[in-house]
C-alpha cells in the first residue's frame, strides 16, 4: 500500500563544511570547521587555529563538492530526489562576517548549484547556519554570546534572501540549535570558545554563556523569519532540532520524572521557543536552579512571538534511556551519551539503533506543535568495504533505512503530517563528530580517505539503487 503522500519530498542531506572543500578558494574566509582537526572514534578532534599545513583539517578538502557538484547533483537526480538539503557557507558570502559588500564569487557558486538543482527538478532546502560561523566572529566577539551577531546574521540573510528569492522556497534558520544547550555544542553551535585550543570535547562554556548565546540565536531566528514572512511570502521558514529522545530506564517514578526533565531540557526547550514564540514555563525553575539569568532587550519577547516557524525539521539517529541510578550502563551517541537500552542493537560507533523510536517521537512532536514535520537527517555510519566484485554491498544501510522508512509510514498512518525525508548523508562526507571519512553514511561512495588521499571519484552503492526504487514507488 502506498502510505506516503503524493507530494512527499524524498531526498538527501549534506552540510557545506562536510562536503564542499575549497576552504580558501574564490574569496572564502575561514569558518569554525576550518580550524578543527581530524580525529577518530578514540581520538578527539582539536581546535587548532594555526592552520599548519602539516595538520589534517578535513573541511579543507572534504569531498570537493565545490568542483564536483554537477556530477553529484546528476547522481541525486538519477536516484529520483525531489529535494536536496544543503547549507550556504557564511564565509563564502562574508569571509569574516563583517564585510559590507558580499563576495560575488561565493554568491555565484550557489547560484550555479541552485540552477543545476532546478535543471534536474530538485527542490533546494537550505540551512542558513549549519555549524559554519566565520571564525573571525569567534576571535572578535566570542561567538553568539555577543548580541552583535544578530545584526551580522540578519545582514547575511537579507543578502541571500534577495539573491535567491526565486530559487529557494524552504529555509532552516539554525542547524540542530538545541546542541547549544549541551557543553558539546560550545565549539560547533554557540561558538563561544574564544582563545581556546585543544580537544573540542573539552571546550566547556558555562551554562550562563550557553543559554545567553542561545537567546541571541532565538532572537536572530525570529527576526529573520518575521522579515521573510513580510518580504517573501513565498518562503517557508523552519527550525531544525537534534531529536535525542529518552525512555525511562525503569518504571521507577524517579526515572520517569528524570526523563521528562531531560526531554524538556534537550529536546523541547529550543523548539518550544521557535514554534510557540515564548520561553516555556518550565524554563523558569531550570534557570533559577542553574543560576542562569537571560539578559533580554525590551522588544525581545515581541520579536520571538512574531517570528515563529512554519514547519519543524529534525535529525534522528538514536534514542537513550534515563536513570537516576549513577551506576547504570552508558553508551555513546550523536552530541551526547546516555544510559544504554538493553533492547537495542548498536552501530560500530556505539550508536543505538531504534527505528520504532522515530515513530514515537514523530507522534510526540506532531501532538505538541501541530505543524508540518520533516526528517532531515537520519542514517547509519559504517565502514564500507568493497567486495571481491569491486562493489559496495551495504545491506546494513538498506536495512537501517528500510526500518526507519517503515516507522515514518506508520507515523503517517497514526495521523502525523510528514512532508519529507532527507537521510544523512546521501553522499559520503566528513563525519562531524570524529572528522573521519571511514565513518561513511552515503549511498554514493567517495574515493577519499582519512589520511587525505583519494581521487574523489564517485561510485554507486547498493543502497543507491534500493533508495531509487523507494522514491520511484513512493
N, C-alpha and C positions, 0 to 999 in steps of 0.2 A: 504494500500500500504506500502511495506517495504521501508522506506525512509532513513534508516541508512546503511552505508557501511557494506559489509560482514565481514570485519575485525575490526569492531568498538569495541573499548576497554571499555566494560561495567565493572563497579566495585564499589569500595567504598574507602573512605579515612579516615586516622587517623593520629595522631602525637604521637611520643613516650611519651612526657611529659604528655599527656592527657589520655593515656591508659596503659602504661607499669607498673607503680608502681615499686616495688622492688628498691626504690630510692637509697638504700645504700647496695645493695646485690652484691656479686661477684666482689667486687672491684670498683663499680661505684662511681664516685665523685659527688659532689654537683653541680647541674645545677641551672641556674637562677630560673626556675619554682619551684625548691625545697625550695626556701626561700620566696615564695609568698603564703599568707594565703588564706583560703576560704573567700567568700563574698556572695553577693546576688544581686538581681536587685536594691535594695535600699541601700546596704552597700558595700562600695568599698573594693576590695581586698587590702592587705597591703604587703609591703616589710618588712620582719622581719627575719633577718639572725640568730636570737638567736636559732632557731630550738628547741624551747621549746616544750617538749613532751605534754604539756597541750594544745597546739595550734594545730588546724587542718590545715595541709598542704595537699591539695587534691592530688598533684602529688606523694606523698609518697606511697600511695596505688593505686590511680586511680582505674582502673577496673582489675588490676593484669593480664594484657595481658602477662606479663613475665612468669607466670606459667600456663596460660590458652590458649596460642597461638595455640596449636594443635586443641583444641576444637573450637576456634574461626575461624581458617582457614578452618576447616571442614564445618562449617556453611556457610562461604563465598562461598565455593565450591558448597554447596547444592543450594545456590542462583544462581550459574552459573557464578560467577565472572571470567572475563578474566584478570583483573588487580587489584592489591591492592596497593594503595598509603600509604606509611608509612615513618617514618623517622628513622635515626640512631642517637641515643642519644650520642652526642660528649663525654660526661663524662663516658660512658661505655667503650670507647676506650682509651681516655686520661683523667683521672679523674680531673686533673687541667688544661689540655690543653697544659702543658709544658713538660710532660714526654718525654723521648727519646724512650722508649720502650712501645708499646701499651699493653693494658690489654687483655691478651689472653682469659679470661673468657667472656669478652664483645664481642670480635670478634667471639667466638664460638657460643654465643647466636644468633647472626644474621645469622651465617652460618646455624644454625638449623632452624631458621624461613624461610630463603630463600629456603632451601631444602624442607621444608614442603610445601611451596607455590608451588614449582616446582612439587612435588608429586601430587598435586591437579590440575596441569595445569594452575596455576595462575601466571601471569607476575608481578614481583615487580616493582613499580615505587617509587624510593627512593628520599626523600627530604634530602639533606645533612645537612642543618641547618634550623631547624624548631623551632625557639624560645628556643633553648636548649644550649645556650652558657655556658661553665663552669663558675661558679660563681667566682672562683679564678681569672679569667681574668677581672672581674669587679673590684675586690678588688685591683688588682695589676696595671691594665692598664686603668681603666675606660672604659672597653669595646672597641668598634670599633673606638673610637677616636684615638687610638694608632695604628700606622701602623704595629707594631709588630704582630698584629693579622693576617695580611695577610699571613705571613710565617707559623704561627701556623695552620691556616685553610688549607693551602697548604699541610702541613705535614699530617694532618688528612685525607685529600682527597687522597693523594698518598697511604696511608695505606689501605683505604677501596677500592680504585680502584684496587690495586694489589690483595687484598684478594678476592674480589667478581667479578673479571673481567669476569668470566664465568657464573655468576648467575644473573647479573643485566645489563639491556640494557638501561633503561630510568632513567635519573638523573635530579633533580632540584637543583640548587645551593643554593638559599635562599628562604624561605617561605615568601610570602607577603612582599617583600623587600620594597615596597612603603610605608608600615607602618612607615618606618624610617623617612618619610617626616613629620609625624604628631607628636605632643607632646605626644600622647597616645602610641607611639612606643618607648619612652625613656627606659622603663624597658624591654619590651619583644623583641625589634628588634635591636636597636643600642646598648642597654645595657650600656648606659652612665649615670649611677646613682651611682657611687662610693660614699660610705659614707652615702647614703640616706636610711632612714627608714620612713615608713608612707604609706599613700594611693597610690596605683600605678597610679591613675589618676591625682595625683598632683606632680609627679616626672618629672617636666618640665626641659629639657635641651634647651639651646639656639639654634636658627636656624643655627648659625655658627657651633656649635658642631654636630648637627644632619646631616647637609649636608656634613661636612668633614668626619664624620663616614661613611656615605653612600658612599662617594667616595672610601674609603678603601674597602668597600664591592664590589663595582663595579670592582675595580682592582682585588680583590681576585677571584671573579666570573669569570672574563675574563681570568685570569691566569690558573684557573682550567679547564675551557672549552678548551682553547688552548692546555693545557697539555693532556687532554683526547683525543682531536682530533688527536694529534700526536702519542700518545702511545696506544690508544684503539679505533681504528676507528669504531669498532662495537657499541660504545656508542652513544646514542642520548642525548644531553645536553639541558635542558630547563630552562627558567626563570619562576617565579611564582609571580603574582601580585594580590593584592586585588582590584577587579574591583568595584568601588563605583560610578557608572555613575550618571550624573546630567542632569536634564532638566531645561531650564529657566522657572521660575515660571509664567512669563507673556511674552507677545510679545514686551515688552519694550526693545529696543536695548541695554539698560544698563544691563538688566538681561541676554541678550544673550552674551554680552562681558564678564560679570562676570562668566557665565557658562563656556565659552571657557577657561578663565583663570584658573578656578578651575579644570577643566578636565585636563589641561596640568600639573598643579602642583601636583595633586593627582594621576591621572590615567595614564598619558602618560610619565611623566618625567623619571622614572626608566627604563621602558621598551624601551623607545627611545634609551637610552644608551646601554642597554643589547642586543637589537636586531639590532640596526643600528651601534653601535660601536663608537658613539661620543656624546658629550653633545649637546642637541638641541639648536637651535638659540635663542629660547625664554628664555632660562636659563640665558643669559647674562643680560637682563633687570631685571629679577627676582632677581638675585644675587646682582646687583647694588642697587636696591630699598630696599633690606633687609639687606644690609651690610654684605653679605656673600663673603668670599674670599677663594676659594678652593686651598689648598696647594698641588701641584702636583709635582711628580718626573718627570725628563726629559723623561722617557720612558713610562709614564702612558698612553698618548694618543695612542701610538702604541699598547700597551697591550690591551686597550679597543677595538681597531679596529680588532685585531687578535682573540679576544675571544668572538665573537658574538654567540648567542644561535641558536639551530636548530629548536626549537619549543617553543610555547608560551602557558603557562598554567595560570589559574586564578581562584580565588574564586568569586562567585556571590551569594549574598543573597538578595540584595535590591537596590533601587535607591533613589535619593533625588532630590529636586528642589533647585535652587539657585535664590536668590532675593537680590536686593540692598535695599529692604525695611527692616530696622532694627527691625520692629515690626511684621514681618511675623511669622506665627506659625511654630514651630520647632518640630522635633521628634528625637528619639534616634536611634542608629543602631550599626553595626559592625565597631569598631575602631573609628568612629566619628559620629556626628549627622548632621542634615541638615534641610532644610525647608520642611515642610510637603506637600505631594501631595494629594489634596482632592479627586483624582480619585482612590486612592489605599486603600486597607484594610491593617491592621497591625496585627502582632502577639501579644501575651500577653506581650512580652518584648518590644513592640513598633517598631519592625522592619517592614518596609513597604514591602508588597508582590507584586512583579512586574514581572511576567513571560515574558511579551512582551518586557520588558527592556533587558532580556537576548538575545532575538533575535536581538534587535537593537545593543547591544554592541558587539555581535559576528560579525555582519557585519562591524561595525566600526573598530574593531581590525583587521579583515581579510583585509579590504581595506587599512589599514595603513601599515601592515607588510608583508602580503602575505607569511606567513609561517604556518605550521600546528598548529591548536589550540586544546586545551583540557580544559574542565571544570573540575577542580579537587577539588572544594568544592562548595556545594550548598545543602541547607537543611533547615528544619524547626525545631527550638527549641520549645518544647511544654511539658506540664505536662501530661505525660502518666499515666492514671489511669486504673487499671484492672476493667473489667466489672463483673457482677454477675457470669458469667461463668468462671472467672479467666483468661480471655484472654484480650489482649490489641487491641482494635478495632480502630486503628489510621487512620481513614478515612481522617482526616485533612492533615496528612502527605502524604497519597496517592494522594490526590487532588493537593497538592502543587507540588509534584514530577511530576505528570502527566502533569500539565500545563507547567512546565519548560522543560520536555522532548519534549512536543509538540512544544515549542518555538525553541528548538535545531533542531528539524526536519524541521521546517520552514526555519531556517538559512541555513541548508544544501541545501534545495531547492533553496535558494537565491544564492547559489554558494560558501558558506563557506566550507573550508576544515577542518572538525571537526574530530579528531581522537579518542576521548573517553570522558567518563563521570564517575567521581568517587564522588558520593554525600557524603556530610559530615553529620553525620558520619555514617558509615554502622552499627556501634555498639555504644550503649550509652557510653559516655565518659565525663570527666570533662570539663565543659564549660570554655573556655579561658577567656572570659570577666568577668564572675561572680564567677567562681570556684565552681559552683553548679553541682550536679548530677540531681537535679529536672528539669533542663532545658535539656530535652532529645532530641537527634537528631536521634538516631539509629533506624534501622529496627530490631535490636536484643536488647531485654531488658536485662539490667544487674541489678541484685538484690544488689544494693549499694545505700546508701542514704546520704543526706547532713550532717548528724551527724556522719558519718563514719561507721555506722552499715551496715549489709548486709552480705550475704554468697557468693556473687559473682556468683551465679547461672545465667545461660543464658536462655532466652525464646524467641521464635519467635513471632513477632508482625504480624498483618495482612499485614503490608507493606512488610514484608519479602516475603510472598507468592506472593504478587502482583508484586514486583520487579523481582522475579524469573521468572514469566511469561513474563515480558517485555524483559528480557535478552534472554529467550528461543526463543521468536518470533522476536527478533531483532527490 
